Amino acid sequence: AFYAHAMATIALCEALAMTKDDRGLRSPAQKAVDYLLSSQHPQNGGWKYRPISKTMVGDLSVTGWALMALHTARMAGLK
């Protein structure tokens, strides 16, 4: 579910930021961020427990973890 994905993304991005290991961590971290962004609600933003459709509404706790992951990605220098 997206709780685990967001937390794993945070871990990858933190590791990248701390080690500057571009060869081993940049690509997986960027892929994790890309997947998170592609799974965001297309109109309202937010995330749910799985990729959400146009008729679903995001969940605040899952969205919070996703936003923390994106903040960590920015800190690591990812797009």
One Martini backbone bead per residue (centre of mass of N, CA, C, O) as a GRO file, in nm:
protein
   79
    1ALA     BB    1   0.104   0.031   0.003
    2PHE     BB    2   0.146   0.375   0.044
    3TYR     BB    3   0.280   0.376   0.307
    4ALA     BB    4   0.524   0.200   0.227
    5HIS     BB    5   0.613   0.360  -0.019
    6ALA     BB    6   0.667   0.629   0.122
    7MET     BB    7   0.873   0.521   0.330
    8ALA     BB    8   1.073   0.409   0.119
    9THR     BB    9   1.123   0.679  -0.019
   10ILE     BB   10   1.244   0.817   0.222
   11ALA     BB   11   1.483   0.625   0.261
   12LEU     BB   12   1.613   0.666  -0.017
   13CYS     BB   13   1.643   0.979   0.002
   14GLU     BB   14   1.810   0.988   0.259
   15ALA     BB   15   2.043   0.815   0.155
   16LEU     BB   16   2.117   0.999  -0.078
   17ALA     BB   17   2.168   1.261   0.086
   18MET     BB   18   2.393   1.131   0.274
   19THR     BB   19   2.585   0.975   0.040
   20LYS     BB   20   2.576   1.049  -0.275
   21ASP     BB   21   2.463   0.780  -0.435
   22ASP     BB   22   2.412   0.791  -0.763
   23ARG     BB   23   2.452   0.494  -0.871
   24GLY     BB   24   2.252   0.338  -0.648
   25LEU     BB   25   2.000   0.562  -0.567
   26ARG     BB   26   1.878   0.761  -0.774
   27SER     BB   27   1.699   0.580  -0.953
   28PRO     BB   28   1.514   0.446  -0.737
   29ALA     BB   29   1.417   0.712  -0.614
   30GLN     BB   30   1.292   0.834  -0.872
   31LYS     BB   31   1.092   0.602  -0.924
   32ALA     BB   32   0.936   0.636  -0.660
   33VAL     BB   33   0.845   0.926  -0.716
   34ASP     BB   34   0.706   0.881  -0.987
   35TYR     BB   35   0.492   0.685  -0.878
   36LEU     BB   36   0.367   0.872  -0.675
   37LEU     BB   37   0.282   1.093  -0.881
   38SER     BB   38   0.110   0.897  -1.071
   39SER     BB   39  -0.094   0.832  -0.805
   40GLN     BB   40  -0.225   1.085  -0.800
   41HIS     BB   41  -0.481   1.274  -0.797
   42PRO     BB   42  -0.574   1.445  -1.084
   43GLN     BB   43  -0.747   1.688  -0.932
   44ASN     BB   44  -0.711   1.682  -0.590
   45GLY     BB   45  -0.511   1.510  -0.505
   46GLY     BB   46  -0.374   1.283  -0.335
   47TRP     BB   47  -0.401   0.975  -0.142
   48LYS     BB   48  -0.421   0.630  -0.109
   49TYR     BB   49  -0.380   0.284  -0.074
   50ARG     BB   50  -0.410   0.327  -0.381
   51PRO     BB   51  -0.455   0.394  -0.676
   52ILE     BB   52  -0.657   0.654  -0.791
   53SER     BB   53  -0.950   0.761  -0.895
   54LYS     BB   54  -1.177   1.005  -0.986
   55THR     BB   55  -1.391   0.894  -0.750
   56MET     BB   56  -1.185   0.929  -0.537
   57VAL     BB   57  -1.057   0.993  -0.209
   58GLY     BB   58  -0.833   1.099  -0.018
   59ASP     BB   59  -0.597   1.034   0.243
   60LEU     BB   60  -0.448   1.200   0.493
   61SER     BB   61  -0.224   1.003   0.592
   62VAL     BB   62  -0.114   0.922   0.315
   63THR     BB   63  -0.059   1.209   0.216
   64GLY     BB   64   0.148   1.281   0.431
   65TRP     BB   65   0.361   1.072   0.348
   66ALA     BB   66   0.392   1.167   0.056
   67LEU     BB   67   0.487   1.455   0.126
   68MET     BB   68   0.739   1.369   0.281
   69ALA     BB   69   0.870   1.228   0.041
   70LEU     BB   70   0.886   1.482  -0.143
   71HIS     BB   71   1.060   1.647   0.048
   72THR     BB   72   1.299   1.448   0.051
   73ALA     BB   73   1.350   1.457  -0.251
   74ARG     BB   74   1.427   1.752  -0.263
   75MET     BB   75   1.667   1.728  -0.066
   76ALA     BB   76   1.810   1.513  -0.277
   77GLY     BB   77   1.760   1.637  -0.582
   78LEU     BB   78   1.489   1.570  -0.698
   79LYS     BB   79   1.203   1.576  -0.928
   0.00000   0.00000   0.00000
